[in-house]
Amino acid sequence: MYEFIDSVLSPIIFVITWLLFYFHEGLSLVLPPAAGITWALAIVFLVILIRILLIPLFVRQVRSMRGMQLLQPKMKEIQTKFGHDRERMGQEMMKLYRETGTNPFASCLPILLQAPIFFALFRVLQAGVAQKVPLGYFENHVEALLQANAATLFGVPLWGFFSGADETPNPTATRILTMVLVVLMSITTFITQRQLIVKNTAADNPVVRQQKIMLYLFPIMFAVGGVFFPLGVLIYWLTTNIWSMGQQFWIIRNNPSPGTPAYAAWEARKKQKAKEKAIKRGEVPEEEPEPQPIVRQQPKRKSRKRRKGN
């Protein structure tokens, strides 16, 4: 089975190992080559490069999600009219997508394209680095493979994972570090999904129910599956989540979908900025601050002893 996986993913494995090797070579100019932090940062730079290359697809994903939201009224009409005929309803839906140039599957492209990279990196760390099997570009650089195998981060090898901690030199450190990363990975996944639902999804959007299911399902999946992920894969996925969270925050703030709370906040900021510019140009008089109500201080009543003393 593994031979079949290696043959299918061999081009991706070669590219990943090539990138890891040269990122590590570049980082070794300023960091110790054998240190785990050097290899961990090589994985982080791998994520950054991949996510930069996926930005065009992310833009398509945002446009597709926005288009789907704008089509909701028409989709409801089709469902009401042809709800009794599933085949006809499907045909009308596809016709609507063609006429509007909307692709309902475009929102899945970034995740689908990252899946082979994820599995390829998993294979490189699980078999290549852990078992010292030269895969991809490491076939010509076995010394780098051996170095990656021996490298540790806080005493944990890059190939160490929670459920197989007993196979590592420091099982306790492996369990602690991998569990911390699993928890962080689940939390960042939850925050990213919640940010999308609360701020950039209309309340009447029927997709909200599915998104709420994903809000809790994905973190649970990562928490359960994360105990089998090598440390290097956890670093990869946590970095991906942090990038996604920041990228999504920027999109929601600067280019939100119409009819959402984020869009209302964006319009309010836009009006405020236009007003400030008009005031600077002298087109609009600057508003004077409202006078604060004067609060009269009531005289304190003196005690009988103090009055006699006066």
C-alpha positions in Angstrom: 0.0 0.0 0.0 2.8 2.4 0.9 4.5 1.7 -2.4 1.4 2.7 -4.2 1.1 5.9 -2.1 4.8 6.7 -2.8 4.4 6.2 -6.5 1.2 8.4 -6.7 2.7 11.1 -4.5 6.3 10.8 -5.8 6.3 14.1 -7.7 4.9 16.0 -4.7 7.3 14.2 -2.3 10.2 15.2 -4.6 9.1 18.9 -4.6 8.5 19.0 -0.8 11.9 17.3 0.0 13.6 19.7 -2.5 12.1 22.7 -0.9 12.8 21.5 2.7 16.4 20.8 1.8 17.1 24.3 0.3 15.1 26.1 3.0 17.2 24.3 5.5 20.3 25.2 3.6 19.4 28.8 3.6 18.5 28.9 7.3 21.7 27.0 8.2 23.6 30.2 7.3 22.2 31.8 10.5 21.1 28.8 12.6 22.8 25.6 13.6 22.2 23.1 10.8 21.6 20.1 13.1 19.1 22.0 15.4 15.4 21.1 15.4 14.4 24.8 15.1 16.2 25.0 11.8 14.2 22.1 10.3 11.0 23.4 12.0 11.4 26.8 10.4 12.1 25.1 7.1 8.6 23.6 7.4 7.1 27.0 8.3 8.7 28.6 5.2 7.3 25.7 3.1 3.8 26.5 4.4 4.3 30.2 3.6 5.4 29.5 0.1 2.5 27.1 -0.5 0.0 29.6 0.8 1.4 32.4 -1.3 1.0 30.2 -4.4 -2.6 29.4 -3.4 -3.6 33.1 -3.0 -5.3 33.1 -6.5 -7.3 30.1 -5.5 -8.2 31.7 -2.2 -9.5 34.8 -4.2 -11.6 32.5 -6.3 -12.9 30.8 -3.1 -13.9 34.2 -1.6 -15.7 35.2 -4.9 -17.4 31.8 -5.0 -18.7 32.1 -1.4 -19.9 35.6 -2.1 -21.6 34.6 -5.3 -23.3 31.7 -3.5 -24.6 34.2 -0.9 -26.0 36.6 -3.5 -27.7 33.6 -5.2 -29.6 32.5 -2.1 -32.9 34.2 -3.0 -32.9 32.6 -6.5 -31.9 29.2 -5.1 -34.8 29.4 -2.6 -37.2 30.1 -5.5 -35.9 27.1 -7.4 -36.2 24.9 -4.3 -39.7 26.1 -3.7 -40.8 25.6 -7.3 -39.1 22.3 -8.1 -38.7 20.8 -4.6 -40.9 17.8 -5.6 -38.7 17.0 -8.6 -35.0 16.5 -7.5 -33.7 16.0 -11.0 -35.3 19.2 -12.4 -34.2 21.1 -9.3 -30.6 20.0 -9.9 -30.8 21.0 -13.6 -32.1 24.5 -12.7 -29.4 24.9 -10.1 -26.7 24.0 -12.6 -28.3 26.4 -15.1 -28.2 29.2 -12.5 -24.5 28.5 -11.8 -23.7 28.7 -15.5 -25.6 31.9 -16.1 -24.0 33.7 -13.2 -20.5 32.1 -13.6 -20.6 30.7 -10.0 -18.7 27.6 -9.2 -20.0 26.0 -5.9 -16.9 23.8 -5.7 -14.4 26.6 -6.0 -14.6 27.1 -2.2 -13.1 23.6 -1.7 -10.1 24.0 -4.1 -7.6 25.4 -1.5 -8.4 22.5 0.9 -8.3 19.9 -1.9 -5.0 21.1 -3.3 -3.4 21.1 0.2 -4.5 17.5 0.9 -1.8 15.8 -1.3 0.8 18.1 0.1 -0.3 17.2 3.7 -0.1 13.4 3.0 3.2 13.8 1.1 4.8 15.6 4.1 3.2 13.0 6.5 4.9 10.3 4.4 8.2 12.1 4.3 8.3 12.5 8.1 6.7 9.1 9.0 8.8 6.9 6.7 11.5 9.0 5.3 12.8 10.9 8.3 11.7 8.5 11.1 12.9 5.3 9.4 15.8 6.9 7.5 14.3 6.0 4.1 15.6 8.4 1.5 12.6 9.7 -0.4 12.4 12.3 -3.2 15.3 14.7 -3.2 16.8 13.1 -0.1 17.9 10.2 -2.2 20.8 12.4 -3.3 21.3 13.9 0.1 21.2 11.1 2.7 23.3 13.2 5.1 20.5 15.8 5.3 18.0 13.0 5.9 20.1 11.6 8.8 20.5 15.1 10.2 16.7 15.6 10.1 16.2 12.3 11.8 18.5 13.3 14.7 17.2 16.9 15.0 15.0 17.6 18.0 12.8 20.5 19.1 12.5 20.8 22.9 13.8 17.2 23.0 11.2 15.9 20.6 12.2 14.6 17.1 10.4 15.9 14.1 9.0 12.4 13.4 7.7 11.9 17.0 3.9 11.7 17.5 1.7 11.4 20.6 0.4 7.9 20.2 3.9 6.6 19.4 5.8 8.6 22.0 7.3 5.5 23.5 9.4 5.0 20.4 11.0 8.4 20.9 14.1 9.2 23.1 12.0 11.4 25.4 8.4 10.1 25.6 7.1 12.6 28.2 8.4 15.6 26.2 6.9 14.2 23.0 3.5 13.7 24.6 3.5 17.2 26.1 4.7 19.1 23.0 2.5 17.2 20.5 -0.6 17.6 22.7 0.0 21.4 23.0 0.3 21.6 19.2 -2.8 19.5 18.8 -4.8 21.7 21.1 -3.5 24.9 19.4 -4.4 23.4 16.0 -7.9 22.7 17.1 -8.4 26.1 18.7 -7.1 28.0 15.6 -9.4 25.8 13.4 -12.4 26.7 15.6 -11.5 30.5 15.7 -11.2 30.6 11.9 -14.5 28.9 11.3 -16.3 31.0 13.9 -14.9 34.2 12.5 -16.4 33.3 9.1 -19.8 32.4 10.5 -20.2 35.3 12.9 -18.8 38.1 10.8 -19.0 37.2 7.1 -22.1 35.1 6.7 -25.7 36.5 6.4 -28.0 35.2 9.1 -30.6 33.9 6.6 -28.0 32.0 4.6 -29.0 28.3 4.5 -25.3 27.4 4.5 -25.0 28.6 8.1 -26.3 25.3 9.5 -23.6 23.3 7.6 -20.9 25.8 8.7 -22.0 25.4 12.3 -21.6 21.7 12.0 -18.1 22.2 10.6 -17.4 24.7 13.3 -17.4 21.8 15.9 -16.7 18.9 13.6 -13.3 20.0 12.2 -11.7 20.8 15.6 -12.8 17.4 16.9 -11.4 15.7 13.9 -8.1 17.5 14.3 -8.0 16.7 18.0 -8.6 13.0 17.4 -6.4 12.6 14.4 -3.7 14.9 15.7 -2.4 12.2 18.1 -1.2 10.3 15.0 0.5 13.3 13.3 4.3 13.7 13.5 5.6 16.8 15.1 6.6 18.2 11.7 3.1 17.8 10.4 1.6 19.5 13.4 3.9 22.4 12.8 2.9 22.5 9.2 -0.9 22.4 10.0 -0.7 24.9 12.8 1.2 27.4 10.6 -1.4 26.9 7.9 -4.2 27.6 10.4 -2.5 30.8 11.6 -2.0 31.9 8.0 -5.7 31.1 7.2 -6.9 33.0 10.2 -4.9 36.1 9.4 -5.8 36.0 5.7 -9.4 35.5 6.4 -9.4 38.4 9.0 -7.9 40.7 6.3 -10.6 39.7 3.8 -13.5 40.0 6.2 -12.3 43.5 7.3 -11.5 44.9 3.9 -13.7 43.0 1.5 -16.7 41.6 3.3 -19.7 39.9 1.8 -22.8 42.1 1.4 -25.6 41.7 4.0 -23.2 40.5 6.8 -22.2 42.2 10.1 -18.7 42.6 8.7 -20.1 44.5 5.7 -22.1 46.9 7.9 -18.9 47.6 10.0 -16.9 48.1 6.8 -19.5 50.6 5.5 -19.5 52.5 8.8 -15.7 52.7 8.7 -15.8 53.9 5.1 -18.3 56.7 6.0 -16.3 57.7 8.9 -13.1 58.0 6.8 -14.9 60.0 4.1 -16.3 62.3 6.8 -12.8 62.8 8.3 -11.4 63.6 4.8 -14.2 66.1 4.2 -13.5 67.9 7.5 -9.8 68.1 6.6 -10.6 69.7 3.2 -13.0 72.1 5.0 -16.0 70.9 3.1 -17.8 69.9 6.4 -17.4 71.9 9.6 -15.8 70.0 12.4 -18.3 68.9 14.9 -17.9 70.4 18.4 -17.9 67.9 21.2 -21.2 67.9 23.1 -21.0 69.9 26.4 -20.8 67.6 29.4 -23.6 68.1 31.9 -22.5 70.0 35.0 -22.9 67.9 38.1 -23.5 70.0 41.2 -21.6 68.9 44.2 -24.0 68.7 47.2 -22.4 70.1 50.4 -21.6 67.5 52.9 -23.6 67.6 56.1 -21.5 68.3 59.1 -21.9 66.3 62.2 -23.2 68.0 65.4 -19.8 67.8 67.1 -18.1 69.5 64.2 -20.7 72.3 64.1 -20.3 73.0 67.9 -16.5 73.1 67.3 -16.9 75.9 64.8 
